[in-house]
Amino acid sequence: MDIIGRKNWYFGLSLLVLIPGIIAILLWGLNLSIDFTGGSRLTVAFKDNVTKNNVELVDKTFKAQQIKVASIEKSNKLIFIRTSPMDQNQNNKFMNELSKEFSDVKEQEFETIGPVIGQETTLNALKAVGIASILIILYITWSFRGVPKPASSFRFGICAIIALIHDVLVVVGVFAILGHFFNVEADSLFITAILTVIGFSVHDTIVVFDRIRENLKKMGGANFSKTVNESIIQTIGRSLNTSLTVILVLIALLLFGGESIRWFVVALLIGIISGTYSSIFNASPLLVLWQELSSRRHSGKRA
Amino acid sequence: MKKSPRFLLWLIILLTIFAVLINLPSKGPLSFTKHLSFKKGLDLAGGTSLTLKADMKNLGQAQRSKALEAVKTVIERRTNYFGVSEPVVQTAVSGNDYRVIVELPGVNINQAKDIIGTTAQLSFWEQTATSSSVLIKSAEAFQALVATQSAYPISVLQVLGTYPNKTSLGGPDLKETSVGFDSQSGKPQVQLKFTSVGAKKFADITTRNVGKIVAISLDDQVIEAPRVNQAILTGDAVITGGFTTKDANEMSRSLNAGALPVPLLYLQQHGIDATLGSESLLKSLFAGALGIVIIIIFMTVLYGRLGIVASVALVLYTLFVLSIFKLSSITPYGITLTLSGIAGFILSIGMAVDANILIFERMKEERRLGRSWHDSLELGFSRAWTSIRDSNVSTLITSFVLYQYGTGSVRGFALTLAIGVLISMFSAIIVTRTFLRVFFRN
């Protein structure tokens, strides 16, 4: 199997997935939840399955109170509502109005987040991603410091981070598309998912890099691309088996884990599939590409 | 590295027995674990979480952190007063924001607000030499009044006129309050008893205001504005605000619990119904158990008897992690189980298995190169070690950063993931290797 030889094809496949996602991010952005924007979120449970009438009535009740409704969704016996920030009194008034119409209506969840908290969550999330990335580059650079020439440990760190950014972009892109067409929200759990994907992506990449490191020491750096290809093939069994295990567990979570973590699990699934792909087909081929480019430049200078 | 595998085996067996004992249900004959229980977060137990901002604009920088602690103490006292089990009251300073985070399991959002109470800022106002009575005849006059007198509450202006003076007497000067009934009208009233400092202040105020009106306000609302007939030197006062008995009780209680030193604003409120919580708990536990079963089947199919050993290690891993969760509940660093925490735990199971897959794949390779079973076992473990180390360290870095910058659910996830990764290194490497060395010595 010659993975390195076809590396441009694999880069192309990545771009094919990335580009629509990036366009969606630029056009629509993520459908941010109240965790980031501030606002209120209610889950109201009815005795029977929710009808279109119920939804309209809920909408009307809010309008009568002059509360701006951002979205209403129904699922079986539940209605999920997002509104501009409202306080407990407004919420009580709403529930009172509603229980005049329906005797068996119950509020399962009510959450209000002020805009200050929302901004802070966004800022913290960005900080966390940035700092985690830098620390991981530093760690890899340090841990791979012994790799023989022509490889450089710093390149290993950078390539791992490029693969990581790839995976994050894939997940964010897919969620931008899901958010636009299916109203799927990115909430604070989504951030957790992204950070897990980061951890997993690097985890996967390091396993391949570790083998490259070992083989470079054994065979020397003479034929860099061959060594890298060999290393990928030696670790591909492990990569696929591990990912398959995690994917199976995630599918169990998806089917039986309940509504509240459904999209969290979907984000993880996408990220882990992308992470497995990028660790095999992007991170290590990028090392080779970098190597080729820099040696071409060197020989160019000499000539 | 060649420690006696027998010694390690006994150590593992002892740890396992210990973990099993800890994880036994607390009811039943083994009562020594009854103090241990899983601490469930609000998303699993149901309850209310509130983030409040302490309004510090009237306090100097130096007094702020002290005031924040005072707020915390008052709220804790109130939650105890209402008998909330396992309340969590934390303070957090974020930039210039001083916050209190309150979590009340099993309490709905309305009850929670009663417990925290309104700010109950008691103050006494008096007229000054520059005061002139306020007569609001037109909307313009009202606008003009608000423009020049915006520093004062409107209800105080209406009673005392312009430029009233807020005296230094307030909530902190109260010793205790009680509800009594007026001997003539039989109406409920709130009786105030001042501390000695408070009594002195009150005596001064009443002395210099004989014949004048003094306004008593709670949260900037005038509740009573009596005319002072004579100086009161005893340090007792009575508020007869035309209360119902319930109102009087509530007011007395909120004053008694200690008036909050600063007003509080709600930044975030989250109420979760208990049935929703227990549903989520059942679902995620089921998903977790199913995940473990799937992994066991998968590993056994892939790696045969090696897979069975890894599965045993995995079950032990689960036991160990659960015991740590349970044991932590008696330490100050109790780990609260939340939905995202359980997700982190389930994910760490995946990472635990990864270490075993790495090792077993490596063993297969060494076997293919013609090494003996025993040699490939040892080589598999030692050569897979660097990749297990590096990949787990990077996961630990991520969870550390998450814990530092995350809030609430993100933190729970980071903590369980980190604990899971640490324990998984032990189970996947030491436990599996010991089992393989002891049981497959052929």
Interface residues (C-beta under 8 A of the other chain):
Chain A: T43 A45 D87 Q88 N91 N92 K106 E107 Q108 E109 F110 E111 T112 I113 G114 V116 I117 E120 T121 N124 A125 K127 A128 I131 A132 L135 I136 Y139 I140 S143 S188 L189 I191 T192 L195 T196 I198 G199 F200 V202 H203 D204 I206 V207 F209 D210 R211 R213 E214 Q234 T235 G237 R238 N241 T242 L244 T245 V246 L248 V249 A252 L253 L255 F256 G257 G258 S260 I261 F264 V265 L268
Chain B: D43 T51 K53 S94 D97 I109 N110 K113 Y266 L267 Q268 Q269 H270 G271 I272 D273 T275 L276 E279 S280 K283 S284 F286 A287 L290 G291 I294 I295 F298 M299 L302 L339 S340 A343 G344 I346 L347 I349 G350 M351 V353 D354 I357 L358 E361 K364 E365 R383 T386 S387 D390 S391 N392 V393 S394 T395 I397 T398 S399 V401 L402 Q404 Y405 G406 T407 G408 S409 V410 F413 L417
